[in-house]
């Protein structure tokens, strides 16, 4: 069991896609643009909304274009 702080109920495909990309914590998402995360196979609009809300609740944001991409 990991110590993930990602929101629950993202859906199995989104959870698998994030895990495969090495994203286990909200802080990992700060290195990824929202567009890049949304492009992961299995991550749909509902997961993006949940991730965006969780980031905001923790005073975090997705990375910005031109920054380091988490790939």
C-alpha positions in Angstrom: 0.0 0.0 0.0 1.4 3.4 -1.0 1.0 6.6 0.9 -0.7 8.3 -2.0 -2.6 11.4 -1.4 -4.4 11.4 -4.8 -8.1 11.7 -4.5 -10.1 8.4 -4.2 -12.5 7.2 -6.7 -10.6 8.4 -9.8 -11.5 5.2 -11.5 -9.2 2.2 -12.1 -8.1 3.3 -15.6 -7.0 6.7 -14.3 -5.3 5.2 -11.3 -3.4 2.7 -13.5 -2.4 5.5 -15.9 -1.1 7.7 -13.1 0.8 4.9 -11.5 2.4 3.8 -14.8 3.5 7.4 -15.3 5.1 7.5 -11.8 2.5 9.8 -10.3 1.7 8.7 -6.8 1.3 12.0 -4.9 -0.3 15.3 -5.6 3.1 16.9 -5.5 4.1 14.7 -8.5 1.5 16.5 -10.6 3.2 19.8 -10.2 5.8 18.6 -12.7 3.1 17.8 -15.3 0.9 20.1 -17.3 -2.8 19.4 -17.1 -2.8 18.7 -20.8 -0.1 16.1 -20.4 -1.9 14.3 -17.6 -5.2 14.4 -19.6 -3.3 12.9 -22.6 -2.5 9.8 -20.5 -4.6 6.8 -21.7 -7.2 6.2 -19.0 -7.3 9.8 -17.6 -10.6 11.4 -18.6 -12.3 14.7 -17.9 -13.8 13.5 -14.6 -10.4 12.5 -13.3 -8.9 15.9 -14.3 -11.6 17.7 -12.4 -11.0 15.7 -9.3 -7.2 16.1 -9.6 -7.5 19.9 -10.2 -9.8 20.2 -7.1 -7.4 18.2 -4.9 -4.4 20.2 -6.1 -6.3 23.5 -5.3 -7.3 22.2 -1.8 -3.6 21.7 -1.1 -2.5 25.0 -2.6 -0.8 23.2 -5.6 -1.3 23.5 -9.3 -0.5 21.5 -12.4 2.9 22.4 -13.9 3.0 25.1 -16.5 3.8 24.7 -20.3 7.5 25.1 -20.9 8.3 23.7 -17.5 9.7 20.3 -16.7 7.4 17.5 -17.9 7.2 14.5 -15.6 8.0 12.0 -18.4 
